[in-house]
Amino acid sequence: MDRNTYVIEQFKSADITINEEQADKYIRLCDYMVEYNKNVNLTAITEFEDVVMKHFIDSVLPFSCLDIDEGSSFIDVGTGAGFPSLPLLIYRPDLKGTLCDSLNKRCVYLEKVCAELGIKAEVIHARSEELGRKKRECFDFSTARAVAAMPILMEYCLPFVKVGGSFVALKSVNEEVDDAQNAAALLGGKIEKASDYSLPNGDARRLVITKKIKQTPTKYPRNSGNISKKPL
C-alpha cells in the first residue's frame, strides 16, 4: 500500500474522510518534521505510522466531531511542533489559525513548514500569558494539546476566547476535570462537556470543552509563576 492510500485508510478508520491532496500534505508534513527534528527537538515520535496516528489523527479526531462554523478563528496555545493546529488546518483549511509558542526556534520551524505546505496561519513567538493580555477575547475558540493540568491551561487559554466561544482541550483520561470547575468560573467560563474517546489504535483520550459565558476579568491571566504555583 502506498503512503497516500495508507493515510486515507487510517483517517477512514477514525471515521474521517480526507482527499488525496490532504493525504499528500500530511505526508509532506511528516517528512519535513522528521527531517527538521534531526537538528531541532520537535517530537519523540518519528516513525511514519506513529506520526499519522499519534500526531495527525490525534489532532484532528476531536474536531471532526464538533460543529465548527466555516471561517472560525482559533489560537493553538503552546503549539510546540504544531499540534493540533497544523493537522487541523490541513483538514479544515477554511479556519483562521494562530500558532503561539514561547520558543523561537519552534516558531521558525512553524513558519517554514507552513510556507512549504501552503498552510495559511499566523505564527507568534510569545509567552501565552503575555499574549493573552494583548489579544483578549479575539478568537472563536482556543485549543491546547498540553500536559499541564486543566486549571493551569484554563488561565492560559480561556482569556483568548470571545464570549460565546469555547476552549477545546485535548487531554489524557487521567485528567481530573472537576478540578478545573473553579478556574473556569473565575475566568468567565463553564465546562460544557468532558467526553472520553479512543484513537483507532486503542489509545484513550479525553475531550474537555469549556464555554465562554462572560468576559474574563482583566486581572487574568496572571504571570506564569503565579499560574503554576497557585492554580485557580
C-alpha positions in Angstrom: 0.0 0.0 0.0 1.4 3.4 -1.0 1.6 6.1 1.7 -1.2 8.2 0.3 -3.6 5.3 0.4 -2.3 4.3 3.9 -3.0 7.8 5.3 -6.5 8.0 3.8 -7.3 4.5 5.2 -6.0 5.4 8.6 -8.2 8.5 8.7 -11.1 6.5 7.5 -10.6 4.1 10.4 -11.4 7.1 12.6 -14.5 8.0 10.5 -12.7 11.0 9.0 -12.8 11.5 5.2 -9.8 13.2 3.6 -8.8 13.6 -0.1 -5.6 12.8 -2.0 -4.4 16.4 -1.7 -4.8 16.4 2.1 -3.1 13.0 2.4 -0.2 14.3 0.4 0.1 17.3 2.7 0.1 15.1 5.8 2.9 13.0 4.2 4.9 16.1 3.4 4.3 17.5 6.9 5.6 14.2 8.4 8.7 14.2 6.2 9.5 17.8 6.8 9.1 17.5 10.5 11.2 14.3 10.8 14.0 15.8 8.8 13.9 19.1 10.8 13.8 17.1 14.0 17.3 15.9 13.4 18.6 19.4 14.3 15.8 20.9 16.4 14.0 18.8 19.0 10.3 18.9 18.0 9.0 15.4 18.7 10.0 12.0 20.1 7.5 10.4 17.6 9.2 10.0 14.2 8.0 6.7 12.7 5.6 7.4 9.8 2.8 5.2 11.1 3.1 6.6 14.6 3.1 10.2 13.4 -0.1 9.6 11.4 -1.9 8.1 14.3 -0.4 9.8 17.4 0.0 13.3 15.9 -2.3 13.7 12.9 -5.4 11.7 13.7 -5.0 12.5 17.4 -5.1 16.2 16.5 -8.0 16.0 14.0 -10.4 13.4 15.5 -11.9 15.5 18.3 -12.5 18.5 16.0 -14.1 16.3 13.3 -16.9 15.6 15.9 -17.5 19.3 16.7 -19.7 21.7 14.8 -17.2 24.5 14.0 -18.5 27.3 11.8 -16.7 27.9 8.5 -14.0 30.5 8.8 -13.8 30.4 12.5 -10.7 31.8 14.1 -8.7 29.9 16.7 -5.4 30.0 18.7 -3.3 27.0 19.5 -1.7 27.8 22.8 1.8 26.3 23.4 1.6 24.7 20.0 5.1 23.1 20.1 5.6 21.3 16.8 2.2 22.5 15.6 -0.2 20.1 17.2 -3.2 20.1 17.0 -3.1 23.2 14.7 -1.2 22.1 11.6 -3.2 18.8 11.1 -6.4 20.7 11.8 -5.6 23.4 9.2 -4.9 20.7 6.6 -8.3 19.1 7.4 -10.1 22.4 7.7 -8.2 25.0 5.6 -11.2 27.4 6.0 -10.2 28.0 9.6 -8.1 31.0 10.6 -5.3 29.7 12.8 -2.9 31.4 15.1 0.0 29.3 16.5 1.6 30.6 19.7 4.8 29.2 21.2 7.4 30.6 23.7 10.4 29.0 22.0 11.6 31.0 19.0 13.3 28.0 17.2 10.0 26.2 17.2 8.3 29.3 15.7 11.0 29.4 13.0 10.1 25.8 12.1 6.4 26.5 12.1 6.8 29.4 9.7 9.0 27.4 7.4 6.7 24.3 7.3 3.6 26.5 6.8 5.3 28.2 3.8 6.5 24.8 2.5 3.0 23.3 2.6 1.0 26.4 1.8 -0.8 26.4 5.2 -2.2 29.8 6.0 -1.5 30.5 9.6 -0.1 33.3 11.8 2.8 32.2 14.0 3.5 34.3 17.1 6.6 33.9 19.3 5.3 34.9 22.7 4.6 33.7 26.2 0.9 32.8 26.2 0.1 34.7 29.4 1.6 37.9 27.9 -0.2 37.4 24.6 -3.4 36.7 26.4 -3.3 40.2 27.8 -2.9 41.7 24.3 -5.3 39.5 22.4 -8.1 39.3 24.9 -11.3 37.7 23.5 -10.1 37.8 19.9 -10.8 34.2 18.9 -13.8 31.9 18.3 -12.0 29.1 20.1 -8.7 28.3 21.7 -7.1 24.9 21.9 -4.2 23.1 23.5 -2.9 19.6 23.5 -0.7 20.0 26.5 0.4 18.1 29.6 -0.4 21.0 32.1 -3.3 20.4 34.5 -6.7 21.9 33.4 -6.8 24.7 36.0 -3.5 26.0 34.6 -4.5 25.5 31.0 -7.7 27.4 31.6 -5.9 30.5 32.7 -3.6 30.4 29.7 -6.3 29.6 27.1 -9.7 31.0 28.1 -8.8 34.7 28.1 -8.2 34.5 24.3 -11.8 33.3 23.6 -14.7 35.6 22.7 -17.8 35.4 24.8 -19.9 32.6 23.2 -16.8 30.8 22.1 -15.0 27.8 23.5 -11.7 26.4 24.9 -11.2 22.9 23.4 -8.7 20.9 25.4 -7.2 17.6 24.2 -6.3 15.7 27.3 -5.4 12.3 28.7 -8.1 10.2 30.5 -6.2 10.7 33.8 -7.2 14.4 33.8 -9.5 15.4 36.8 -11.9 17.7 35.0 -13.7 18.7 38.2 -10.5 20.3 39.5 -11.0 23.0 36.8 -14.6 24.0 37.6 -13.5 26.8 39.9 -10.9 28.1 37.4 -13.4 28.1 34.6 -15.9 30.1 36.7 -13.3 32.7 37.7 -12.2 33.2 34.1 -15.8 33.6 32.7 -16.3 30.0 31.5 -18.3 26.9 32.2 -17.2 23.4 31.5 -19.8 22.2 29.0 -18.6 18.8 28.1 -16.0 16.2 29.1 -16.1 13.1 27.0 -13.8 10.1 26.6 -13.0 8.5 23.3 -10.3 6.3 21.7 -8.0 6.6 18.7 -8.3 3.7 16.2 -5.2 2.1 17.8 -7.0 2.0 21.2 -5.2 4.9 22.9 -7.7 6.6 25.3 -8.3 10.3 25.2 -10.5 12.9 26.9 -12.0 16.0 25.2 -12.9 18.9 27.5 -14.9 21.8 26.1 -15.3 25.0 28.2 -17.9 27.6 27.0 -17.0 31.3 27.5 -20.1 32.8 29.0 -18.8 36.2 30.1 -15.7 38.3 29.8 -12.6 37.3 31.7 -11.7 39.7 34.5 -8.7 41.9 33.5 -6.5 40.6 36.3 -6.3 37.3 34.3 -4.1 35.8 33.1 -1.6 36.3 35.9 2.2 35.9 35.4 3.4 32.4 34.7 4.8 31.9 38.2 1.5 32.5 39.9 -0.4 30.4 37.3 1.8 27.4 38.0 2.4 27.9 41.8 -1.1 29.0 42.7 -3.6 27.4 40.2 -7.1 28.9 40.4 
